[in-house]
Amino acid sequence: MARLKVGICGYGGLGRVHAGTLVGMDDADIVAVCDINPKKLLPVEIKFNIEQSGPVFDIRKCRTYTDFRKMLKKEKLDAVVTALPTNVHAKIAIMAMKEGISVFSEKPMALNVRECDKMIKARDDNNVQLQIGQCLRFWPDYEMLKKAITEKTYGDLKSLTMTRIGGYCTWGDPDWFNDGKLSGGAILDLHLHDVDWVQHALGLPKSLIAAGSRGQTGAIDDVTAVWQYDDFIVTIRGSWMYQTFSMSFQAFFENASMDYGMHPDTALRIKGKGDKDFTKIELPSKENGYCREIRYFLDCVSGKIKNTVCTAESTKESVGLVMLENKSISKQKWMKLGNFN
Ligand SMILES: NC(=O)c1ccc[n+]([C@@H]2O[C@H](COP(=O)([O-])OP(=O)(O)OC[C@H]3O[C@@H](n4cnc5c(N)ncnc54)[C@H](O)[C@@H]3O)[C@@H](O)[C@H]2O)c1
């Protein structure tokens, strides 16, 4: 099978992470990179929140563009990986899909459900793949938690707490993260990761309630949500008001406690009833979620597999759930789950 020709749009923080991942793939080549800021296309390093390990892409090895439309016209691409400010996710993804090109677009899918619907329509009209970068679905530690819940390895789940906290983003270019109208605030940009994972792993709750406070973005930048299921609750905490990034969870099972991110080495651990201490759990994969989600996307583009893990329909539901939490915060009420359209 011919190697896939991939273009990248948005060469800031995450664009570079995905470029590094693609370098390690044996069936794809980065043939072009686009960024509206020509400085981003220079072969220099930039500082942002994710530590990059593994290969780094040498941008001198591909063609570069400052105009996405031009890149689509000149290159014969099979797929585009986009890592852009959230307010342009839908526009750029739809532009590519209309040219018959499959799209991997960073999370959040879009600023609202209406834009998500337009993206899904463009995918269907043009018979291409659309996958959103909800990387937690591919994170090995979180996959192990999902397996333990589904298979009831430690008995029934009784309660789950998910936390994702960090400081305000300083690397956005221009400073779009700190404008709630462009990023949606921490509730949509950061907290969404756990919202997405919980609905992916556990399905939709019966109802939810959230409380939060507005921060410097003008949107909700600190949120605590409680989701009610039939037999357990999930508490999800997210904030941009902390000084250090940290992600963690604690799962309370009938016969054991599982935690991740609580110890300095962050490893996934389990402590069964009667155990003296927590022990580390061996993970099935050494690769992180960024790498595994791009591998999955490429396999969908080349037709090796059908996307069942990260469908656009389900990532749209996550945007809908965040919007419902926003409503709960302003109404100070429990919200019943309905249709997100
Ligand atoms: N999955 C994760 O863990 C994770 C982590 C960080 C960021 N993200 C997401 O990735 C996306 C990008 O974040 P980032 O940190 O890379 O931001 P960034 O500001 O570092 O990079 C965005 C880049 O897009 C460029 N750009 C803006 N508009 C453009 C356009 N119309 N055409 C071409 N280029 C354009 C900017 O010049 C900039 O270089 C966001 O949606 C963010 O939420 C995901």
The ligand as a Tripos MOL2 file, in Angstrom:
@<TRIPOS>MOLECULE
LIG
   44    48     1     0     0
SMALL
NO_CHARGES

@<TRIPOS>ATOM
      1 N1         -4.6220   16.8860   23.3580 N.am      1 LIG1
      2 C1         -3.9440   17.6300   24.2180 C.2       1 LIG1
      3 O1         -3.4700   17.1560   25.2500 O.2       1 LIG1
      4 C2         -3.7380   19.0830   23.9090 C.ar      1 LIG1
      5 C3         -2.7560   19.8180   24.5730 C.ar      1 LIG1
      6 C4         -2.5700   21.1660   24.2060 C.ar      1 LIG1
      7 C5         -3.3700   21.7300   23.2080 C.ar      1 LIG1
      8 N2         -4.3290   20.9730   22.6130 N.ar      1 LIG1
      9 C6         -5.2220   21.5310   21.5870 C.3       1 LIG1
     10 O2         -4.4770   21.7230   20.3840 O.3       1 LIG1
     11 C7         -4.9310   22.8800   19.7020 C.3       1 LIG1
     12 C8         -3.7330   23.7870   19.4580 C.3       1 LIG1
     13 O3         -3.1100   24.1100   20.6900 O.3       1 LIG1
     14 P1         -1.5900   24.5770   20.7350 P.3       1 LIG1
     15 O4         -1.1500   24.4670   22.1360 O.co2     1 LIG1
     16 O5         -0.8390   23.8490   19.6970 O.co2     1 LIG1
     17 O6         -1.7830   26.1270   20.3470 O.3       1 LIG1
     18 P2         -0.7000   27.1180   19.6880 P.3       1 LIG1
     19 O7         -1.2310   28.4920   19.8420 O.co2     1 LIG1
     20 O8          0.6560   26.7860   20.2360 O.co2     1 LIG1
     21 O9         -0.6660   26.6970   18.1430 O.3       1 LIG1
     22 C9         -1.6810   27.0690   17.2490 C.3       1 LIG1
     23 C10        -1.0050   27.4200   15.9330 C.3       1 LIG1
     24 O10        -2.0050   27.6030   14.9450 O.3       1 LIG1
     25 C11        -1.6030   28.6850   14.0810 C.3       1 LIG1
     26 N3         -2.8050   29.1540   13.3850 N.ar      1 LIG1
     27 C12        -3.8370   29.8770   13.8550 C.ar      1 LIG1
     28 N4         -4.7850   30.0500   12.9170 N.ar      1 LIG1
     29 C13        -4.3390   29.4250   11.8060 C.ar      1 LIG1
     30 C14        -4.8700   29.2350   10.4990 C.ar      1 LIG1
     31 N5         -6.0560   29.7380   10.1480 N.pl3     1 LIG1
     32 N6         -4.1370   28.5380    9.5960 N.ar      1 LIG1
     33 C15        -2.9200   28.0400    9.9310 C.ar      1 LIG1
     34 N7         -2.3700   28.1820   11.1540 N.ar      1 LIG1
     35 C16        -3.0750   28.8580   12.0870 C.ar      1 LIG1
     36 C17        -0.9590   29.6850   15.0350 C.3       1 LIG1
     37 O11        -0.1090   30.5780   14.3740 O.3       1 LIG1
     38 C18        -0.2140   28.7410   15.9960 C.3       1 LIG1
     39 O12         1.1260   28.5050   15.6000 O.3       1 LIG1
     40 C19        -6.0100   23.4970   20.5960 C.3       1 LIG1
     41 O13        -7.2730   23.1050   20.1640 O.3       1 LIG1
     42 C20        -5.7450   22.9070   21.9620 C.3       1 LIG1
     43 O14        -6.9100   22.7940   22.7520 O.3       1 LIG1
     44 C21        -4.5200   19.6680   22.9230 C.ar      1 LIG1
@<TRIPOS>BOND
     1     1     2 1
     2     2     3 2
     3     2     4 1
     4     4     5 ar
     5     4    44 ar
     6     5     6 ar
     7     6     7 ar
     8     7     8 ar
     9     8     9 1
    10     8    44 ar
    11     9    10 1
    12     9    42 1
    13    10    11 1
    14    11    12 1
    15    11    40 1
    16    12    13 1
    17    13    14 1
    18    14    15 2
    19    14    16 1
    20    14    17 1
    21    17    18 1
    22    18    19 2
    23    18    20 1
    24    18    21 1
    25    21    22 1
    26    22    23 1
    27    23    24 1
    28    23    38 1
    29    24    25 1
    30    25    26 1
    31    25    36 1
    32    26    27 ar
    33    26    35 ar
    34    27    28 ar
    35    28    29 ar
    36    29    30 ar
    37    29    35 ar
    38    30    31 1
    39    30    32 ar
    40    32    33 ar
    41    33    34 ar
    42    34    35 ar
    43    36    37 1
    44    36    38 1
    45    38    39 1
    46    40    41 1
    47    40    42 1
    48    42    43 1
@<TRIPOS>SUBSTRUCTURE
     1 LIG1         1 GROUP 0 **** ****
